[in-house]
């Protein structure tokens, strides 16, 4: 999975936010849009929050925001594929490994609402497909 490896590499480069390094990438048409989790609040994040205190852009919602800013619309997302990766730094080997990165309830709702075609995410054991 070339694109998931790109997203994982991007997550490794990011400074941790709340001790977590997460990135998401969306293959839409011939473009690949990558975003990370953020401490910024955003109206989009507020709509898809998992609770009233979690109004920051998660990597998945940040990626959707960037996709719409790039001029794509919901019809373009039907054939798209999102890849979500979490990079965990092993304190003993100092190497990164996959971590569980299943979308939270709010992010999953956004992915459904915007009809993202396929979703893959990392787990401690490898890669899983949400749909």
Beta strands, then each sheet from edge to edge (+ up, - down):
strand 1: 21-28
strand 2: 31-36
strand 3: 81-89
strand 4: 96-99
strand 5: 118-123
strand 6: 126-129
sheet 1: 2+ 1- 3+ 4-
sheet 2: 2+ 1- 3+ 5+ 6-
end
